[in-house]
């Protein structure tokens, strides 16, 4: 494997990881908002 391929592969892996991390954070955030709204009695 040459260096440029390795770098590209690492960047790709990192971007995929960041994407999943963002989705998980977003889901957690929206779940917290939903639970907060439900607990306040707004339906």
LINHUQUI-V593507 format. One record per residue. N is the residue number from 1. SS is DSSP state (alpha for helix, beta for strand, coil for the rest). PHI is phi as a letter, one per 30 degrees, with the letter a starting at -180 (* if undefined). BURIAL is I if it has 9 or more other ideal C-beta (glycine too) atoms within 8 Angstrom, else O. Layout:
N SS PHI BURIAL
N SS PHI BURIAL
//
This chain:
1 coil * O
2 coil d O
3 alpha d O
4 alpha d O
5 alpha d O
6 alpha d I
7 alpha d O
8 alpha d O
9 alpha d O
10 alpha d O
11 alpha d O
12 alpha d O
13 alpha e O
14 alpha d O
15 alpha d O
16 alpha d O
17 alpha d O
18 alpha d O
19 alpha d O
20 alpha d O
21 alpha d O
22 alpha d O
23 alpha d O
24 alpha d O
25 alpha d O
26 alpha d O
27 alpha d O
28 alpha d O
29 alpha d O
30 alpha d O
31 alpha d O
32 alpha d O
33 alpha d O
34 alpha d O
35 alpha d O
36 alpha d O
37 alpha d O
38 alpha d I
39 alpha d O
40 alpha d O
41 coil j O
42 coil d O
43 coil c O
//
